[in-house]
Amino acid sequence: MTGDLGSAAADRDVYARLIAFADTGKAEQLAGSVTGTVLPFSYDERLELIADPALLDCGELYFNAGRLDRSVALASEDYLRLAGPRIARIIAT
């Protein structure tokens, strides 16, 4: 899955007034991991997990396991079942 964060699409589908990237310190605090890792789960109730519908077209997801030197593959349908993200268009296609 590739694409750019589509602010207009995300504003519309996520019902947000403002979407922005957090600074490094806030991102690490909310994610509970170092910058550069890509955790597909949220462990902080202040950080809502949202996945683009294009994710449903991917057979597997690959992400860092909270470290920069370890990666994990997970079937997309298992990810959706385990993580329970809200599905909303967030990338520009």
Contact map, one row per residue, 1 for C-alpha under 8 A:
111000000000000000000000000000000000000000000000000001100100000000000000000000000000000000000
111100000000000000000000000000000000000000000000000000000000000000000000000000000000000000000
111110000000000000000000000000000000000000000000000000000000000000000000000000000000000000111
011111000000000000000000000000000000000000000000000000000000000000000000000000000000000000111
001111100100000000000000000000000000000000000000000000000000000000000000000000000000000001110
000111111100000000000000000000000000000000000000000000000000000000000000000000000000000001110
000011111110000000100000000000000000000000000000000000000000000000000000000000000000000001110
000001111111000000000000000000000000000000000000000000000000000000000000000000000000000000000
000001111111100000000000000000000000000000000000000000000000000000000000000000000000000011110
000011111111111100100000000000000000000000000000000000000000000000000000000000000000000111100
000000111111111111100000000000000000000000000000000000000000000000000000000000000000000000000
000000011111111100000000000000000000000000000000000000000000000000000000000000000000000000000
000000001111111000000000000000000000000000000000000000000000000000000000000000000000000111000
000000000111111100000000000000000000000000000000000000000000000000000000000000000000000111000
000000000111111110000000000000000000000000000000000000000000000000000000000000000000000000000
000000000111011111100000000000000000000000000000000000000000000000000000000000000000000000000
000000000010001111100000000000000000000000000000000000000000000000000000000000000000000000000
000000000010000111110000000000000000000000000000000000000000000000000000000000000000000000000
000000100110000111111000000000000000000000000000000000000000000000000000000000000000000000000
000000000000000001111100000000000000000000000000000000000000000000000000000000000000000000000
000000000000000000111110000000000000000000000000000000000000000000000000000000000000000000000
000000000000000000011111111000000000000000000000000000000000000000000000000000000000000000000
000000000000000000001111111000000000000000000000000000000000000000000000000000000000000000000
000000000000000000000111111100000010000000000000000000000000000000000000000000000000000000000
000000000000000000000111111110000000000000000000000000000000000000000000000000000000000000000
000000000000000000000111111111000000000000000000000000000000000000000000000000000000000000000
000000000000000000000111111111100010000000000000000000000000000000000000000000000000000000000
000000000000000000000001111111111110000000000000000000000000000000000000000000000000000000000
000000000000000000000000111111111000000000000000000000000000000000000000000000000000000000000
000000000000000000000000011111110000000000110110000000000000000000000000000000000000000000000
000000000000000000000000001111111000001001110010000000000000000000000000000000000000000000000
000000000000000000000000000111111100000000100000000000000000000000000000000000000000000000000
000000000000000000000000000110111110101000000000000000000000000001100000000000000000000000000
000000000000000000000000000100011111100000000000000000000000000001100000000000000000000000000
000000000000000000000001001100001111100000000000000000000000000000000000000000000000000000000
000000000000000000000000000000000111110000000000000000000000000000010000000000000000000000000
000000000000000000000000000000001111111000000000000000000000001111110000000000000000000000000
000000000000000000000000000000000001111100000000000000000000001111000000000000000000000000000
000000000000000000000000000000101000111111000000000000000000001111000000000000000000000000000
000000000000000000000000000000000000011111000000000000000000001000000000000000000010000000000
000000000000000000000000000000000000001111100000100000000000000000000000000000000010000000000
000000000000000000000000000000100000001111111011100000000000000000000000000000000000000000000
000000000000000000000000000001110000000011111010000000000000000000000000000000000000000000000
000000000000000000000000000001100000000001111110000000000000000000000000000000000000000000000
000000000000000000000000000000000000000001111111000000000000000000000000000000000000000000000
000000000000000000000000000001000000000000011111000000000000000000000000000000000000000000000
000000000000000000000000000001100000000001111111100000000000000000000000000000000000000000000
000000000000000000000000000000000000000001001111110000000000000000000000000000000000100000000
000000000000000000000000000000000000000011000011111000000000000000000000000000000001110000000
000000000000000000000000000000000000000000000001111100000000000000000000000000000000111100000
000000000000000000000000000000000000000000000000111110100000000000000000000000000000111111000
000000000000000000000000000000000000000000000000011111100000000000000000000000000000001111100
000000000000000000000000000000000000000000000000001111111000000000000000000000000000001110000
100000000000000000000000000000000000000000000000000111111100000000000000000000000000000000000
100000000000000000000000000000000000000000000000001111111100000000000000000100000000000000000
000000000000000000000000000000000000000000000000000011111110000000000000000110000000000000000
000000000000000000000000000000000000000000000000000011111110000000000000000000000000000000000
100000000000000000000000000000000000000000000000000001111111100000000000000100000000000000000
000000000000000000000000000000000000000000000000000000011111100000000000001110000000000000000
000000000000000000000000000000000000000000000000000000000111110000000000111100000000000000000
000000000000000000000000000000000000000000000000000000000111111000000000111100000000000000000
000000000000000000000000000000000000000000000000000000000001111100000011110000000000000000000
000000000000000000000000000000000000111100000000000000000000111110000011100000000000000000000
000000000000000000000000000000000000111000000000000000000000011111111111000000000000000000000
000000000000000000000000000000000000111000000000000000000000001111110111000000000000000000000
000000000000000000000000000000001100111000000000000000000000000111110100000000000000000000000
000000000000000000000000000000001100100000000000000000000000000111111110000000000000000000000
000000000000000000000000000000000001100000000000000000000000000111111110000000000000000000000
000000000000000000000000000000000000000000000000000000000000000100111110000000000000000000000
000000000000000000000000000000000000000000000000000000000000000111111111000000000000000000000
000000000000000000000000000000000000000000000000000000000000011110111111100000000000000000000
000000000000000000000000000000000000000000000000000000000000011110000111110000000000000000000
000000000000000000000000000000000000000000000000000000000001111000000011111000000000000000000
000000000000000000000000000000000000000000000000000000000001110000000001111101100000000000000
000000000000000000000000000000000000000000000000000000000011100000000000111111100000000000000
000000000000000000000000000000000000000000000000000000110111100000000000011111110000000000000
000000000000000000000000000000000000000000000000000000010010000000000000001111111000000000000
000000000000000000000000000000000000000000000000000000000000000000000000011111111100000000000
000000000000000000000000000000000000000000000000000000000000000000000000011111111111000000000
000000000000000000000000000000000000000000000000000000000000000000000000000111111111100000000
000000000000000000000000000000000000000000000000000000000000000000000000000011111111000000000
000000000000000000000000000000000000000000000000000000000000000000000000000001111111000000000
000000000000000000000000000000000000000110000000000000000000000000000000000000111111100000000
000000000000000000000000000000000000000000000000100000000000000000000000000000111111110000000
000000000000000000000000000000000000000000000001111000000000000000000000000000010011111000000
000000000000000000000000000000000000000000000000111000000000000000000000000000000001111100000
000000000000000000000000000000000000000000000000011110000000000000000000000000000000111110000
000000000100110000000000000000000000000000000000011110000000000000000000000000000000011111000
000000001100110000000000000000000000000000000000001110000000000000000000000000000000001111100
000011101100110000000000000000000000000000000000001100000000000000000000000000000000000111110
001111101100000000000000000000000000000000000000000100000000000000000000000000000000000011111
001111101000000000000000000000000000000000000000000000000000000000000000000000000000000001111
001100000000000000000000000000000000000000000000000000000000000000000000000000000000000000111
